[in-house]
Amino acid sequence: MRSISDTISRLAAARSAIRTHQPAGPDRLMEFAAFGSNPGALVARSYIPPALAAGAPMVVVLHGCTQTAAGYDHGAGWSRLADELGFAVLFPEQQRANNPNLCFNWFNPTDTRRDTGEALSIRQMVAAMIDRHGLDQDRVYVTGLSAGGAMTSVMLATYPDVFAGGAVIAGLPYGTASSVPQAFDRMRAHGGPDADSLGDLVFAASDHAGRWPILSVWHGGSDATVSPINADLVVAQWRTLHGLDALPTSTEQAAGHTRRIWCDAQGRALIEEHRIAGMGHGTPVSGSGPDACGVPGPYMIEAAVSSTRSIAAFWGLDHCGGAAPVKRTAPARRPDQLPAPLDRGRDQPKRAAPSPSVEGPARIIEDALRAAGLMR
């Protein structure tokens, strides 16, 4: 852990920066309720294109800190792309009562286990959307920025049976932090499990025995908020799950944009990683040109490449009515590969997570966070 003064100064800066980034354009989303017990106390918003075909895919989009669902949609362009390609979009939205900075609580043990907290709320929203709109349960995808990117890692790890693919933008691997001080350290790539053991954290998150979701990872090469090392760690975590080599199958470069791809023995791309040279913390968008998608703004960075459009293509959503999706089934893992059963405590009410047993500097930092209103 870094020094107390360093961490406290970062907390003070975060506190002074708290403000909600409202959309600069019209709010295209609708709110829906009655989707389940909602133990994470999140808001469910969605976009359904007119005359959406039966059996359409769905994308779950998780905004970053200080953002709203509508603001992130306006910047990233997901609902506009849904009109173009024909898929539904679900936008879980954080509430200030849960996190004053509107961050998803990707570091809170109560919110990051299967069938509890915010993770269960998002799962319930997915089930409700599929049921209400007749969507394809085999083509559900999830993406997010920053804290939303880290929460994307949570959803892929805890519900790999639900998601066919994911995209982590400026996020972190699953299961590496269980408190706010740890979260700040992991964001700066300090401490945490070694890369070789990251896959075990996902194996232990569920009893999944089928195919693992495919994954797209995006990060700015000059991100000073979430270290780009985290992109390498996310890739390492999922390479272990897919049984892929450390070296990518291929590498592509263009104008400072590097894309690395890992394929299986059949040549199917399972993981891709995009690194945008010189880009800071945010979602890469393209505001002009033939592939334009999204609008530049706070944390929505003009990069001459649309991550939204590229991610949709990686998932196969650029031809929604095309080939049938790959069924996500596979031989079960050997008994020695299965995690111990988990006590999942279904439909638990929202509550503050019990504080880890910490003393000294970590306790002082967490007390300061609570006093400042930055954690529950």
C-alpha positions as CSV (number, residue, x, y, z in Angstrom):
1,M,0.0,0.0,0.0
2,R,1.2,3.5,-0.7
3,S,1.8,6.1,2.0
4,I,-1.2,7.5,4.0
5,S,-0.5,11.0,2.7
6,D,-0.4,9.9,-0.9
7,T,-3.7,8.0,-0.6
8,I,-5.5,10.8,1.4
9,S,-4.4,13.4,-1.2
10,R,-5.9,11.3,-4.0
11,L,-9.1,10.9,-2.0
12,A,-9.3,14.7,-1.5
13,A,-8.9,15.2,-5.2
14,A,-11.6,12.7,-5.9
15,R,-13.9,14.4,-3.5
16,S,-13.4,17.8,-5.1
17,A,-14.0,16.3,-8.5
18,I,-17.4,14.7,-7.7
19,R,-20.0,15.9,-10.2
20,T,-22.3,14.1,-12.4
21,H,-21.5,14.2,-16.1
22,Q,-25.0,14.8,-17.7
23,P,-25.7,13.9,-21.3
24,A,-25.1,16.7,-23.8
25,G,-27.9,15.3,-26.0
26,P,-31.3,13.8,-25.5
27,D,-31.9,11.0,-23.1
28,R,-32.9,8.0,-25.3
29,L,-33.3,5.6,-22.4
30,M,-36.4,4.3,-20.6
31,E,-36.5,3.2,-17.0
32,F,-38.1,-0.1,-16.0
33,A,-38.9,-1.5,-12.5
34,A,-40.1,-4.7,-11.0
35,F,-37.2,-6.8,-12.3
36,G,-36.5,-8.7,-9.1
37,S,-35.5,-8.2,-5.5
38,N,-32.7,-5.8,-6.6
39,P,-30.4,-6.3,-3.5
40,G,-27.9,-3.9,-5.0
41,A,-30.5,-1.0,-5.2
42,L,-29.6,-0.1,-8.8
43,V,-31.7,1.6,-11.4
44,A,-32.6,-0.3,-14.6
45,R,-32.7,1.6,-17.9
46,S,-32.9,0.3,-21.4
47,Y,-33.1,1.1,-25.1
48,I,-35.2,-1.1,-27.5
49,P,-35.0,-0.2,-31.2
50,P,-38.3,0.2,-33.0
51,A,-39.5,-3.1,-34.5
52,L,-36.7,-5.1,-32.9
53,A,-36.7,-8.7,-34.3
54,A,-37.5,-11.6,-32.0
55,G,-34.5,-13.4,-30.7
56,A,-32.3,-10.3,-31.0
57,P,-29.0,-10.0,-29.0
58,M,-28.6,-7.8,-26.0
59,V,-25.7,-5.6,-24.7
60,V,-25.3,-4.6,-21.1
61,V,-23.5,-1.3,-20.7
62,L,-22.0,-0.1,-17.3
63,H,-21.1,3.6,-17.0
64,G,-18.0,4.9,-15.2
65,C,-17.7,7.0,-12.0
66,T,-19.5,10.4,-12.0
67,Q,-21.4,9.3,-15.1
68,T,-25.1,8.5,-15.7
69,A,-26.4,5.8,-18.0
70,A,-27.8,8.4,-20.4
71,G,-24.5,10.4,-20.4
72,Y,-22.5,7.3,-21.2
73,D,-24.9,6.2,-23.9
74,H,-24.7,9.6,-25.6
75,G,-20.9,9.6,-25.5
76,A,-20.3,5.9,-26.5
77,G,-23.2,5.7,-29.0
78,W,-24.6,2.3,-28.0
79,S,-28.3,3.1,-28.5
80,R,-27.5,4.6,-31.9
81,L,-25.6,1.5,-32.9
82,A,-28.5,-0.6,-31.7
83,D,-30.8,1.2,-34.1
84,E,-28.3,0.4,-36.9
85,L,-27.6,-3.2,-36.1
86,G,-30.7,-4.4,-34.3
87,F,-30.0,-5.3,-30.7
88,A,-31.4,-4.4,-27.3
89,V,-29.3,-2.4,-24.7
90,L,-29.6,-2.6,-21.0
91,F,-28.1,0.2,-18.9
92,P,-27.8,-0.5,-15.1
93,E,-27.3,2.8,-13.3
94,Q,-25.7,3.4,-9.9
95,Q,-27.3,5.6,-7.3
96,R,-25.6,8.1,-5.1
97,A,-26.9,6.5,-2.0
98,N,-24.8,3.4,-2.9
99,N,-21.7,5.3,-3.9
100,P,-21.3,9.1,-3.7
101,N,-19.2,9.1,-6.8
102,L,-21.7,7.0,-8.8
103,C,-19.1,4.2,-9.1
104,F,-20.2,0.6,-9.3
105,N,-18.8,-1.1,-6.1
106,W,-16.5,-3.5,-7.9
107,F,-14.3,-3.8,-4.8
108,N,-17.1,-4.5,-2.3
109,P,-17.3,-8.3,-1.4
110,T,-21.1,-8.1,-1.0
111,D,-21.5,-6.6,-4.5
112,T,-19.1,-8.8,-6.3
113,R,-20.2,-12.4,-5.5
114,R,-22.6,-14.4,-7.5
115,D,-26.2,-14.0,-6.4
116,T,-25.6,-11.1,-4.0
117,G,-25.6,-7.3,-4.1
118,E,-25.1,-5.3,-7.3
119,A,-24.0,-8.4,-9.3
120,L,-27.4,-10.1,-8.6
121,S,-29.3,-6.9,-9.4
122,I,-27.7,-6.7,-12.9
123,R,-28.3,-10.5,-13.4
124,Q,-32.0,-9.9,-12.5
125,M,-32.2,-7.0,-15.0
126,V,-30.8,-9.3,-17.7
127,A,-33.4,-12.0,-17.0
128,A,-36.2,-9.5,-17.1
129,M,-35.1,-8.0,-20.4
130,I,-34.8,-11.4,-22.0
131,D,-38.3,-12.4,-20.8
132,R,-40.1,-9.1,-21.7
133,H,-38.6,-8.6,-25.2
134,G,-38.0,-12.2,-26.3
135,L,-34.2,-11.8,-26.6
136,D,-31.6,-14.5,-27.4
137,Q,-30.2,-15.7,-24.0
138,D,-27.2,-17.1,-25.9
139,R,-26.2,-13.7,-27.2
140,V,-25.9,-11.5,-24.1
141,Y,-22.8,-9.3,-23.8
142,V,-21.5,-6.8,-21.2
143,T,-19.1,-3.9,-21.4
144,G,-18.1,-0.9,-19.2
145,L,-15.7,1.9,-18.5
146,S,-13.4,2.2,-15.5
147,A,-15.4,1.2,-12.4
148,G,-17.9,-0.1,-15.0
149,G,-15.1,-2.0,-16.7
150,A,-14.1,-3.5,-13.4
151,M,-17.8,-4.4,-12.8
152,T,-17.8,-6.0,-16.2
153,S,-15.0,-8.3,-15.0
154,V,-17.2,-9.1,-12.0
155,M,-20.2,-10.0,-14.2
156,L,-18.1,-12.2,-16.5
157,A,-16.5,-14.0,-13.6
158,T,-19.7,-14.5,-11.5
159,Y,-22.1,-15.2,-14.4
160,P,-20.0,-16.8,-17.2
161,D,-23.1,-18.9,-18.0
162,V,-25.1,-15.7,-18.8
163,F,-22.6,-13.8,-21.0
164,A,-21.3,-14.8,-24.4
165,G,-18.7,-12.0,-24.4
166,G,-17.5,-8.9,-22.6
167,A,-15.4,-5.8,-23.1
168,V,-13.4,-4.2,-20.4
169,I,-12.4,-0.5,-21.0
170,A,-9.8,1.0,-18.7
171,G,-10.9,-1.5,-16.0
172,L,-9.3,-4.1,-13.8
173,P,-9.3,-7.9,-13.3
174,Y,-11.8,-9.7,-11.1
175,G,-11.3,-10.3,-7.4
176,T,-8.1,-8.3,-6.7
177,A,-9.5,-5.8,-4.2
178,S,-11.9,-6.1,-1.3
179,S,-11.7,-2.6,0.2
180,V,-11.3,1.0,-0.9
181,P,-7.6,1.3,0.0
182,Q,-6.9,-1.9,-2.0
183,A,-8.9,-0.6,-4.9
184,F,-6.8,2.6,-5.1
185,D,-3.6,0.4,-5.0
186,R,-4.9,-1.9,-7.7
187,M,-5.8,1.0,-9.9
188,R,-2.2,2.0,-9.7
189,A,-1.1,-1.6,-10.2
190,H,0.4,-1.9,-6.7
191,G,0.1,-5.2,-4.9
192,G,-2.5,-7.8,-5.5
193,P,-2.3,-11.5,-6.7
194,D,0.4,-12.5,-9.2
195,A,-0.7,-12.8,-12.8
196,D,-0.4,-16.6,-12.7
197,S,-3.0,-16.9,-10.0
198,L,-5.6,-14.5,-11.4
199,G,-7.5,-17.3,-13.3
200,D,-8.1,-19.1,-10.0
201,L,-10.2,-16.2,-8.7
202,V,-12.6,-16.6,-11.6
203,F,-12.7,-20.4,-11.3
204,A,-13.7,-20.0,-7.7
205,A,-16.5,-17.4,-8.5
206,S,-19.0,-19.9,-9.9
207,D,-19.3,-23.6,-10.7
208,H,-19.3,-22.9,-14.4
209,A,-18.3,-25.9,-16.6
210,G,-19.0,-24.6,-20.1
211,R,-17.3,-22.3,-22.5
212,W,-15.9,-19.1,-21.2
213,P,-17.0,-15.7,-22.7
214,I,-14.9,-14.1,-25.3
215,L,-13.2,-10.8,-24.3
216,S,-12.2,-7.5,-25.7
217,V,-9.9,-5.3,-23.6
218,W,-9.2,-1.5,-24.2
219,H,-6.8,0.8,-22.5
220,G,-5.1,4.1,-23.1
221,G,-1.4,4.0,-23.1
222,S,-1.2,7.2,-21.0
223,D,-4.0,6.4,-18.5
224,A,-2.9,8.0,-15.2
225,T,-6.1,6.9,-13.4
226,V,-6.1,3.2,-14.0
227,S,-2.6,1.9,-14.9
228,P,-2.4,0.2,-18.3
229,I,-0.8,-2.7,-16.5
230,N,-4.3,-3.6,-15.5
231,A,-5.1,-4.4,-19.2
232,D,-2.3,-6.9,-19.2
233,L,-3.6,-8.5,-16.0
234,V,-7.2,-8.7,-17.4
235,V,-5.8,-10.5,-20.5
236,A,-3.7,-12.8,-18.3
237,Q,-6.7,-13.7,-16.2
238,W,-8.7,-14.7,-19.2
239,R,-5.9,-16.4,-21.1
240,T,-5.7,-18.8,-18.2
241,L,-9.4,-19.6,-18.4
242,H,-9.3,-20.1,-22.2
243,G,-6.0,-22.1,-22.0
244,L,-4.2,-19.7,-24.4
245,D,-0.5,-19.1,-24.7
246,A,1.2,-15.9,-23.4
247,L,2.1,-14.8,-26.9
248,P,-0.7,-13.5,-29.1
249,T,-1.7,-15.3,-32.3
250,S,-1.3,-12.0,-34.2
251,T,-0.6,-8.3,-33.7
252,E,-1.9,-5.4,-35.8
253,Q,-0.7,-1.8,-35.6
254,A,-2.0,1.4,-37.1
255,A,-1.3,5.1,-36.2
256,G,-0.4,4.3,-32.6
257,H,-3.3,1.8,-32.1
258,T,-2.1,-1.7,-31.3
259,R,-4.4,-4.7,-31.4
260,R,-3.3,-8.1,-30.1
261,I,-5.4,-11.2,-30.8
262,W,-5.4,-14.6,-29.1
263,C,-7.1,-17.4,-31.1
264,D,-8.0,-21.0,-30.3
265,A,-6.8,-24.0,-32.3
266,Q,-9.7,-23.5,-34.7
267,G,-8.7,-19.9,-35.4
268,R,-11.6,-18.3,-33.5
269,A,-10.6,-15.1,-31.8
270,L,-11.2,-15.5,-28.0
271,I,-9.4,-12.5,-26.6
272,E,-8.3,-9.2,-28.2
273,E,-6.5,-6.3,-26.5
274,H,-6.4,-2.7,-27.9
275,R,-3.8,-0.2,-26.6
276,I,-4.2,3.4,-27.8
277,A,-0.9,5.2,-27.6
278,G,-1.0,8.6,-25.8
279,M,-4.6,8.2,-24.7
280,G,-5.7,8.9,-21.2
281,H,-8.5,7.5,-19.1
282,G,-11.7,7.0,-21.0
283,T,-13.6,5.3,-23.8
284,P,-12.2,5.7,-27.3
285,V,-14.7,7.2,-29.7
286,S,-14.7,8.4,-33.3
287,G,-16.7,11.6,-33.8
288,S,-16.4,11.8,-37.6
289,G,-15.7,9.7,-40.7
290,P,-17.5,6.6,-42.1
291,D,-17.2,4.6,-38.9
292,A,-18.2,7.5,-36.5
293,C,-20.0,6.4,-33.4
294,G,-20.3,8.4,-30.2
295,V,-19.6,12.0,-29.2
296,P,-16.3,13.2,-27.6
297,G,-16.7,14.6,-24.1
298,P,-15.5,14.0,-20.5
299,Y,-14.0,10.5,-20.4
300,M,-15.2,9.9,-24.0
301,I,-11.9,10.5,-25.9
302,E,-11.6,11.2,-29.6
303,A,-9.2,8.5,-30.8
304,A,-10.2,8.1,-34.5
305,V,-11.5,4.6,-33.6
306,S,-14.8,3.7,-32.2
307,S,-14.4,1.2,-29.4
308,T,-18.2,0.7,-29.5
309,R,-18.3,-0.2,-33.1
310,S,-15.2,-2.4,-32.9
311,I,-16.5,-4.3,-29.8
312,A,-19.8,-5.0,-31.5
313,A,-17.9,-6.4,-34.5
314,F,-15.7,-8.5,-32.3
315,W,-18.8,-10.0,-30.7
316,G,-20.4,-10.6,-34.2
317,L,-23.2,-8.0,-33.7
318,D,-22.3,-6.3,-37.0
319,H,-24.3,-9.1,-38.6
320,C,-27.0,-9.7,-35.9
321,G,-29.2,-11.7,-38.3
322,G,-26.3,-13.8,-39.6
323,A,-24.9,-17.1,-38.4
324,A,-26.3,-18.8,-35.2
325,P,-24.3,-18.1,-32.1
326,V,-21.8,-20.6,-30.8
327,K,-23.5,-22.6,-28.0
328,R,-21.5,-22.0,-24.8
329,T,-21.2,-25.6,-23.7
330,A,-18.2,-27.8,-23.2
331,P,-17.0,-30.9,-21.3
332,A,-17.2,-30.4,-17.6
333,R,-14.0,-29.6,-15.7
334,R,-12.4,-32.5,-13.8
335,P,-13.3,-32.7,-10.1
336,D,-9.9,-31.4,-9.1
337,Q,-10.6,-28.3,-11.2
338,L,-13.9,-27.3,-9.7
339,P,-14.1,-24.7,-6.9
340,A,-15.6,-25.4,-3.5
341,P,-19.3,-24.8,-3.3
342,L,-20.2,-21.2,-2.4
343,D,-22.8,-20.0,0.1
344,R,-24.6,-17.6,-2.3
345,G,-27.3,-16.2,0.0
346,R,-29.9,-15.5,-2.8
347,D,-31.8,-12.2,-2.8
348,Q,-30.1,-10.7,0.2
349,P,-31.1,-7.1,1.0
350,K,-28.8,-4.3,0.2
351,R,-26.4,-3.5,3.1
352,A,-23.0,-2.2,3.7
353,A,-20.3,-4.9,3.3
354,P,-18.6,-5.9,6.5
355,S,-15.3,-4.1,6.8
356,P,-12.3,-6.3,6.3
357,S,-10.2,-6.9,9.4
358,V,-7.7,-4.2,8.9
359,E,-5.6,-2.2,11.3
360,G,-3.2,0.7,11.2
361,P,-3.0,2.8,8.0
362,A,-5.7,0.9,6.2
363,R,-8.2,1.5,9.0
364,I,-7.3,5.2,9.2
365,I,-7.9,5.5,5.4
366,E,-11.2,3.8,5.5
367,D,-12.4,5.9,8.5
368,A,-11.4,9.0,6.5
369,L,-13.3,7.8,3.5
370,R,-16.5,7.3,5.5
371,A,-16.1,10.7,7.1
372,A,-15.8,12.3,3.7
373,G,-18.8,10.4,2.3
374,L,-16.7,8.5,-0.2
375,M,-17.7,5.0,1.0
376,R,-20.5,3.4,3.0
